Amino acid sequence: MPTLEPRDLDVIFLSYREPRADSFFSQLQLQVGDRAKRVHGVEGYDAAHKAAAEKAETDYFILVDGDAIVHDKFWNLRIRLPNQNAEAGAFSFCARNVVNDLCYGYGGLKIWHRDFIREMRTHENSDHNSTAM
């Protein structure tokens, strides 16, 4: 069974106007060193994700939102992929919202495949009204 190990992947910190983004990025750098790369201030969801894919050097990369802190235990995970998902474009992890203590995928860590993001057309670049913002 194929595996993904977060410690082997590039980590892209995607920020826009989050008030604590600088300190959160500094914390991420302490966790993963020079694997932490930053994309900041790109207008549009689709464009920002494409910029992140271009910055990544590994086929899969971890995307961290600018308002997120990554739990230290995440870096020691070994994610076993079922064969039918071995070529998936994205894997999503739940985040805990510190305001309401709920856990859900919005704002959680994502592991993206660079080629998947390069080909996707979402939000501002979508051809479909249901996904355009």
C-alpha positions as CSV (number, residue, x, y, z in Angstrom):
1,M,0.0,0.0,0.0
2,P,1.5,3.4,-0.9
3,T,2.1,5.9,1.8
4,L,2.5,9.7,2.3
5,E,4.7,11.0,5.1
6,P,4.2,14.7,5.9
7,R,7.9,15.0,7.0
8,D,8.9,14.3,3.3
9,L,6.7,16.9,1.7
10,D,7.0,20.6,1.0
11,V,4.8,22.7,3.2
12,I,3.2,25.8,1.6
13,F,1.8,28.4,3.9
14,L,-0.9,30.3,2.1
15,S,-1.7,33.7,3.6
16,Y,-3.6,36.8,2.5
17,R,-4.7,39.2,5.3
18,E,-4.7,37.0,8.4
19,P,-3.6,39.2,11.3
20,R,-1.4,36.6,12.9
21,A,0.0,35.0,9.7
22,D,3.6,36.2,10.3
23,S,3.8,34.6,13.7
24,F,2.0,31.4,12.5
25,F,4.5,31.1,9.6
26,S,7.4,31.6,12.0
27,Q,6.0,28.7,14.1
28,L,5.7,26.5,11.0
29,Q,9.3,27.2,10.1
30,L,10.3,26.0,13.6
31,Q,8.4,22.8,13.0
32,V,9.7,22.0,9.4
33,G,12.6,24.3,8.7
34,D,13.3,25.2,5.1
35,R,10.5,22.9,3.8
36,A,8.1,25.8,4.9
37,K,7.5,28.1,2.0
38,R,5.1,31.0,1.8
39,V,2.7,32.3,-0.8
40,H,1.3,35.6,0.4
41,G,-1.2,38.2,-0.9
42,V,-2.3,36.4,-4.1
43,E,-5.9,37.5,-5.2
44,G,-8.3,34.7,-5.7
45,Y,-8.6,31.2,-4.4
46,D,-7.7,29.5,-7.7
47,A,-4.8,31.8,-8.4
48,A,-3.4,31.4,-4.8
49,H,-3.6,27.6,-5.0
50,K,-1.8,27.6,-8.4
51,A,0.9,29.9,-6.9
52,A,1.3,27.3,-4.1
53,A,1.6,24.5,-6.6
54,E,4.3,26.4,-8.5
55,K,6.3,27.0,-5.3
56,A,6.2,23.3,-4.3
57,E,9.0,21.1,-5.4
58,T,7.5,17.8,-4.2
59,D,4.7,16.1,-6.3
60,Y,2.5,16.2,-3.2
61,F,2.6,19.2,-0.9
62,I,0.9,20.2,2.3
63,L,-1.1,23.4,2.3
64,V,-1.5,25.3,5.5
65,D,-3.9,28.2,5.7
66,G,-2.6,31.6,7.1
67,D,-4.8,31.4,10.1
68,A,-3.8,27.8,11.1
69,I,-1.4,26.3,13.6
70,V,-0.2,22.7,12.8
71,H,-0.2,20.2,15.7
72,D,3.3,18.8,16.2
73,K,2.1,15.2,16.0
74,F,1.0,15.8,12.3
75,W,4.6,15.7,11.1
76,N,5.0,12.1,12.4
77,L,2.0,10.6,10.6
78,R,2.4,7.9,8.0
79,I,-0.7,8.0,5.8
80,R,-1.5,4.7,4.1
81,L,-3.3,5.2,0.9
82,P,-5.7,2.6,-0.4
83,N,-4.7,1.6,-4.0
84,Q,-7.8,3.2,-5.4
85,N,-6.8,6.6,-3.8
86,A,-3.1,6.4,-4.5
87,E,-3.3,8.9,-7.3
88,A,-5.9,11.2,-5.7
89,G,-5.5,14.9,-6.2
90,A,-6.1,16.0,-2.6
91,F,-6.4,14.6,0.9
92,S,-8.2,16.8,3.5
93,F,-7.7,16.7,7.3
94,C,-10.1,18.2,9.9
95,A,-9.3,21.3,11.8
96,R,-10.5,22.2,15.3
97,N,-12.0,25.7,15.4
98,V,-10.8,27.3,18.6
99,V,-13.9,29.6,18.8
100,N,-16.6,26.9,18.8
101,D,-14.4,23.8,19.4
102,L,-16.0,22.1,16.4
103,C,-13.9,19.9,14.0
104,Y,-14.4,20.0,10.2
105,G,-12.5,20.1,6.9
106,Y,-12.8,23.8,6.2
107,G,-9.6,25.4,7.3
108,G,-7.9,22.1,7.8
109,L,-4.7,20.9,6.3
110,K,-4.7,19.6,2.8
111,I,-2.3,17.5,0.9
112,W,-2.5,18.4,-2.8
113,H,-0.9,17.0,-5.9
114,R,0.8,19.7,-7.8
115,D,-0.6,18.5,-11.2
116,F,-4.1,18.4,-9.9
117,I,-4.0,22.0,-8.8
118,R,-2.3,23.1,-12.1
119,E,-5.3,21.6,-14.0
120,M,-8.2,22.6,-11.7
121,R,-10.4,25.6,-12.5
122,T,-12.3,26.7,-9.4
123,H,-13.8,29.8,-8.0
124,E,-12.7,32.8,-10.1
125,N,-11.5,30.7,-13.0
126,S,-14.5,28.2,-13.0
127,D,-16.6,27.7,-16.1
128,H,-19.6,26.8,-13.9
129,N,-21.6,29.3,-11.9
130,S,-22.0,26.9,-9.0
131,T,-18.3,27.1,-8.2
132,A,-17.5,30.6,-9.2
133,M,-17.3,33.3,-6.5
